[in-house]
Amino acid sequence: MSLPAPDTAVSHWSTLIEDFQASPLAFYQAVEEALTRRQVPQTQNSRVDHREGGLLSANREYLHITRDKLVFDICGAPFGTGFFVSWWLAEDAFRLNALQKVGAIFGMLLVWVAFWNMLGLILGSLILIVIVFGGLALASTVANAGDHDDLFLRELPIIGSLYVRLFKTETYYRIDTMLMFQQAVHNAVLEVIDAMTADKGVRALSETERRPIMKEFYSRKGA
């Protein structure tokens, strides 16, 4: 599984709740339940480990929530006498290396030559174009339904750029949907924090403490 890095973050939020202790597992389960009640579409939940430092450092478990190319990593952990909560919203870090891209180009050329040999240059090329466009449309439909991600397809040379241009064009609706996803997850996290702190008589978060640090979605391309 590819994990995003902090430098790919779109927005970030964190707080340290003083004089409060909670189980990270219970916190993650409560957030998942809060998200389920909100019926946020096309999302998948899992648990992932991020290293605390370098190669030999310990791992820290995060709640991992994905939607399209966006990835939420939520952390809940004891820190001294308090409980630290943070989330990072980032773009998925999946990338093909140079060798994989060369292999993909070579594979596409082999397929084109095969159609050329079987059906001739013109007919073979036309049929291959129809198949490619049909396959891209199907991949977009499956990805939109949340049944499978399209990250590998987006990274393919030529075909990936064509796919993004045809089916993943940046629009007001796509940007608004990204913002809705961020707000829904953030609201779920705040709901859980409010419930847990209220049960133990801990001070509620202020309005300033509730605000995430955000970058502009519309300043990015191909999200």
C-alpha positions in Angstrom: 0.0 0.0 0.0 1.4 3.4 -1.0 1.3 6.0 1.8 1.2 9.8 1.3 3.9 12.0 2.7 3.4 15.2 4.7 4.6 17.3 1.7 1.6 16.0 -0.3 -0.9 17.2 2.3 -3.8 19.4 1.3 -4.8 20.3 4.8 -4.0 19.4 8.4 -5.5 19.7 11.9 -4.3 18.7 15.3 -5.1 19.3 19.0 -3.7 18.2 22.3 -6.4 17.6 24.9 -4.9 18.2 28.3 -5.6 16.0 31.3 -7.5 13.5 29.2 -6.8 9.9 28.4 -8.5 7.6 25.9 -7.8 4.3 24.0 -6.6 4.9 20.4 -8.5 1.8 19.3 -11.8 3.1 20.9 -11.2 6.5 19.3 -10.7 5.0 15.9 -13.8 2.8 16.2 -15.9 5.8 17.3 -14.7 7.9 14.3 -15.6 5.0 11.9 -19.1 4.8 13.5 -19.5 8.5 13.2 -18.6 8.3 9.5 -20.9 5.4 8.9 -23.8 7.4 10.3 -22.9 10.2 7.8 -23.0 7.7 4.9 -20.1 9.4 3.2 -20.0 7.8 -0.3 -17.1 6.0 -2.0 -14.9 5.8 1.1 -12.8 2.9 2.4 -11.4 2.5 5.9 -8.4 0.7 7.1 -5.5 0.9 9.6 -2.0 1.7 8.5 1.3 2.1 10.3 3.5 5.2 9.7 7.0 5.3 11.0 7.7 7.8 13.9 11.1 8.6 12.4 13.6 6.8 10.2 14.0 3.2 9.0 14.4 1.6 12.4 12.0 3.7 14.3 8.7 2.4 15.8 5.4 2.5 13.9 2.4 4.5 14.9 -1.1 3.2 13.8 -3.4 5.6 12.0 -6.9 5.4 10.8 -6.7 5.5 7.0 -9.7 6.8 5.0 -9.6 7.0 1.2 -11.9 8.6 -1.4 -10.7 8.9 -5.0 -7.1 10.2 -4.8 -7.6 11.8 -1.4 -6.4 10.1 1.7 -7.2 10.9 5.4 -4.7 9.7 8.0 -6.1 10.2 11.5 -4.0 9.8 14.6 -5.1 9.4 18.2 -2.5 8.8 20.8 -1.7 9.4 24.5 0.9 12.1 25.1 2.0 12.7 28.6 -1.1 13.4 30.6 -3.1 14.4 27.5 -4.5 12.8 24.4 -3.2 14.0 21.0 -5.5 13.9 17.9 -4.5 14.9 14.4 -5.4 14.3 10.8 -3.7 14.8 7.5 -5.6 15.1 4.2 -3.2 14.3 1.3 -3.2 13.1 -2.2 -2.3 9.5 -2.7 1.5 9.0 -3.2 1.2 6.2 -5.8 3.8 6.6 -8.5 5.3 4.5 -11.3 9.0 4.5 -11.5 10.9 5.0 -14.7 11.3 1.3 -15.4 7.6 0.7 -14.9 6.7 3.5 -17.3 9.1 2.1 -20.0 7.6 -1.3 -19.5 4.0 0.1 -19.9 5.0 1.9 -23.1 6.5 -1.2 -24.5 3.4 -3.2 -23.6 1.1 -0.7 -25.3 3.3 -0.9 -28.4 3.1 -4.7 -28.4 -0.7 -4.5 -28.2 -0.9 -2.0 -31.0 1.4 -4.1 -33.2 -0.7 -7.2 -32.5 -3.9 -5.4 -33.6 -2.0 -4.1 -36.7 -0.9 -7.6 -37.7 -4.3 -9.1 -37.2 -6.5 -6.4 -38.7 -4.3 -4.1 -40.7 -3.0 -0.7 -39.7 -6.2 1.4 -40.1 -8.8 -1.1 -38.9 -6.6 -2.4 -36.1 -5.9 1.1 -34.9 -9.6 2.1 -35.0 -10.7 -1.0 -33.1 -8.0 -0.5 -30.5 -9.0 3.1 -30.0 -12.6 2.0 -29.4 -11.5 -0.6 -26.9 -9.3 1.9 -25.1 -12.0 4.5 -24.8 -14.5 1.9 -23.7 -12.0 0.5 -21.1 -11.3 4.0 -19.7 -15.1 4.7 -19.4 -15.6 1.4 -17.6 -12.6 2.1 -15.3 -14.0 5.6 -14.4 -17.5 4.1 -13.7 -16.0 1.4 -11.4 -13.8 4.0 -9.6 -16.7 6.4 -9.1 -18.7 3.5 -7.5 -15.9 3.0 -5.0 -15.4 -0.6 -6.0 -11.8 -0.2 -7.2 -9.3 2.7 -7.3 -7.8 4.0 -10.6 -4.5 5.2 -9.3 -2.4 2.8 -11.4 -4.4 3.8 -14.6 -3.8 7.5 -13.9 0.0 6.9 -13.8 0.2 5.1 -17.1 2.1 7.1 -19.8 -0.2 8.7 -22.5 -3.3 6.7 -21.4 -3.2 8.1 -17.9 -3.2 11.7 -19.2 -6.0 10.9 -21.6 -8.0 9.3 -18.8 -7.7 12.3 -16.5 -8.5 14.7 -19.3 -11.6 12.8 -20.4 -13.0 11.6 -17.1 -11.4 13.4 -14.2 -11.4 17.0 -15.3 -11.3 19.5 -12.5 -14.7 21.1 -12.0 -16.5 23.1 -9.4 -18.4 19.9 -8.5 -15.3 17.9 -8.0 -13.7 20.6 -5.8 -16.9 21.0 -3.8 -17.0 17.2 -3.3 -13.5 17.2 -2.0 -14.4 19.9 0.5 -17.5 18.0 1.5 -15.3 14.9 2.2 -12.9 16.9 4.3 -15.7 18.6 6.3 -17.5 15.3 6.9 -14.4 13.6 8.3 -13.5 16.6 10.3 -17.0 16.8 11.8 -16.9 13.1 12.7 -13.6 13.6 14.5 -14.9 16.6 16.4 -18.1 14.7 17.3 -16.1 11.9 18.9 -13.8 14.3 20.7 -16.8 16.3 22.1 -18.6 13.1 23.3 -15.4 11.7 24.9 -14.5 14.9 26.7 -18.0 15.6 27.8 -18.2 12.2 29.4 -15.1 12.9 31.5 -15.9 16.6 32.2 -13.0 17.9 30.2 -13.2 21.4 28.6 -14.6 21.4 25.1 -12.4 22.6 22.2 -12.7 26.3 21.3 -13.7 27.5 17.9 -10.1 28.4 17.1 -8.9 24.9 18.1 -11.5 23.3 15.8 -10.3 25.0 12.6 -8.0 23.0 10.2 -5.1 24.5 8.4 -6.2 24.3 4.7 -4.7 24.9 1.3 -6.9 25.8 -1.6 -8.2 22.8 -3.5 -8.6 24.8 -6.7 -4.9 25.7 -6.8 -4.1 22.1 -7.6 -4.3 20.3 -10.9 -5.5 16.8 -11.7 -6.8 16.0 -8.2 
